[in-house]
Amino acid sequence: MDADSNASEVTLLLQRVHGGDRAALDQLIPLVYGELHRLAAAQMRHEWSNRTLQPTALIHEAFLRLFGASPPSFNDRAHFLGIASRVMRQVLVDHVRKRRALKRGGMQVPLEDAGEQLGRSTLDLLEINDALDRLAGADHRLVTLVEMRFFAGMTAEETAVALGESVHVVRHDLRYALACLRRDLDATREKS
């Protein structure tokens, strides 16, 4: 099956799932599970100190949140992947918050790619989450780009295809988003 027909089949199945067809969910899982596992593994490839959450657990928790009580409506496969990236980010943030509440200490997350882009070797996931929330107030699309790149591990090319945009636009806007985040994180740390 080629990528276009797979994307079309996923889109149709997502629409059926939204309509309440649980059998469609059974058909959808094998089509998207591999891609979701790849996204989760990309998020988990960074060595977290005292890591307790595994990629499979991240996928399952994200899947439960996505398709729990009332499945959301997805426009297409790209929309689904964007939402899945956001849900994985939320799962990771919730996981860090729970651990922080238990240990009363912050978990430093070495998101090497993002850290290098933002001029830091390690970043606190909650700081990143707060900065992304503030950025979403100005431009939600930029947050989607950051989530797809650093939380879902998608390349600029994959992100461009998923969003139906030019790779050059995606790269440019991602650089801009990282500059905004860097400025925000620096300002926040200066206030502390």
C-alpha positions in Angstrom: 0.0 0.0 0.0 1.5 3.4 -1.0 1.7 6.4 1.4 -1.3 8.2 -0.2 -3.7 5.3 0.0 -2.6 4.6 3.5 -3.2 8.2 4.5 -6.6 8.1 2.8 -7.5 4.8 4.6 -6.4 6.3 7.9 -8.5 9.4 7.3 -11.6 7.3 6.6 -11.0 5.2 9.6 -10.5 8.2 11.8 -13.9 9.6 10.6 -15.6 6.2 11.3 -14.1 6.1 14.8 -15.3 9.6 15.5 -18.8 8.4 14.4 -18.7 5.7 17.0 -17.6 2.7 14.9 -15.4 0.7 17.4 -14.6 -1.8 14.7 -12.9 1.0 12.7 -10.7 1.5 15.7 -9.6 -2.1 15.5 -8.7 -1.6 11.9 -7.0 1.8 12.6 -4.6 0.5 15.3 -2.4 -1.6 13.1 -2.2 1.2 10.6 -1.0 3.9 13.0 0.6 1.9 15.8 4.0 1.6 14.1 4.1 5.3 13.4 3.0 6.1 16.9 5.7 3.8 18.3 8.3 5.6 16.1 7.1 9.0 17.5 7.2 7.7 21.1 10.6 6.1 20.6 11.9 9.5 19.2 10.7 11.2 22.4 12.3 8.6 24.6 15.6 8.3 22.7 17.0 10.9 25.0 18.5 9.5 28.2 16.3 10.6 31.0 17.7 10.2 34.5 15.6 7.6 36.4 13.4 7.0 33.4 10.3 5.0 34.4 8.1 5.7 31.4 8.8 3.5 28.3 7.7 4.2 24.7 5.1 1.6 24.7 3.6 3.0 27.9 3.7 6.5 26.4 1.8 5.2 23.3 -0.8 3.4 25.3 -1.4 6.4 27.6 -1.6 8.8 24.6 -4.0 6.3 22.8 -6.3 6.1 25.8 -6.4 9.9 26.0 -7.1 10.2 22.3 -9.7 7.5 21.9 -11.1 7.3 25.5 -14.7 8.3 26.2 -15.4 10.3 23.1 -12.9 10.3 20.2 -12.2 13.7 18.7 -12.8 14.5 15.1 -9.6 14.4 13.0 -9.4 16.1 9.6 -6.9 13.7 8.2 -3.8 11.7 9.1 -1.6 14.8 9.5 -4.1 16.3 11.9 -4.1 13.0 13.8 -0.3 13.0 14.0 -0.2 16.6 15.2 -2.7 15.9 18.0 -0.9 12.7 18.9 2.3 14.7 19.3 0.5 17.2 21.6 -1.0 14.4 23.6 2.4 12.7 24.0 3.8 16.0 25.3 0.9 16.2 27.8 1.6 12.7 29.0 5.3 13.4 29.5 4.5 16.7 31.3 2.0 14.9 33.6 4.5 12.2 34.3 7.2 14.8 35.3 4.7 16.6 37.5 3.7 13.4 39.3 7.4 12.5 39.8 8.2 16.1 41.0 5.3 15.9 43.4 6.6 12.6 44.8 10.3 13.6 44.9 10.0 17.4 45.4 12.7 17.9 42.8 12.7 18.7 39.1 13.6 16.2 36.5 16.1 17.6 34.1 15.4 16.3 30.7 18.3 16.2 28.2 16.4 17.0 25.0 19.7 17.3 23.2 18.4 18.6 19.9 16.2 21.2 21.5 18.8 22.0 24.2 21.4 22.7 21.6 19.0 24.8 19.6 18.1 26.8 22.8 21.7 27.1 24.0 21.4 24.7 26.9 22.5 21.1 27.5 19.5 20.2 29.6 16.1 21.6 30.0 13.4 21.2 32.5 10.4 19.7 30.7 8.0 21.9 32.8 9.9 25.0 31.8 9.6 24.1 28.2 5.9 23.3 28.6 5.3 26.7 30.2 7.2 28.5 27.4 5.3 26.5 24.8 2.0 27.5 26.4 3.0 31.2 26.3 4.1 30.8 22.7 0.7 29.2 21.9 -0.9 32.5 22.9 0.9 34.3 20.2 1.1 31.6 17.5 -0.3 28.1 18.0 1.2 26.9 14.7 4.7 27.5 16.0 4.0 25.3 19.0 2.8 22.5 16.6 6.1 22.7 14.7 8.1 22.4 18.0 5.9 19.5 19.2 6.3 17.6 15.9 10.0 18.1 15.8 11.2 17.7 19.4 8.3 15.8 21.1 7.4 13.5 18.2 10.9 13.4 16.6 9.6 14.2 13.1 12.0 15.6 10.6 11.4 18.9 8.8 10.4 16.9 5.7 8.0 14.7 7.6 6.5 17.8 9.3 6.1 19.6 5.9 4.3 16.6 4.4 2.1 16.2 7.5 1.1 19.9 7.4 1.1 20.3 3.6 3.7 23.0 3.7 7.1 23.7 2.1 10.1 22.2 3.9 11.7 25.7 3.7 8.8 27.3 5.4 8.8 24.7 8.1 12.5 25.1 8.7 12.3 28.9 8.8 9.3 28.9 11.1 10.9 26.3 13.4 14.0 28.5 13.7 11.8 31.4 14.6 9.9 29.4 17.1 13.1 28.3 18.8 14.3 31.9 18.9 11.0 32.9 20.6 11.4 30.0 23.1 15.0 30.9 23.8 14.1 34.5 24.5 11.2 33.5 26.7 13.3 31.0 28.7 16.1 33.5 29.2 13.6 36.2 30.4 12.0 33.7 32.8 15.3 32.6 34.2 16.4 36.3 34.7 13.2 36.9 36.8 14.0 33.9 39.0 
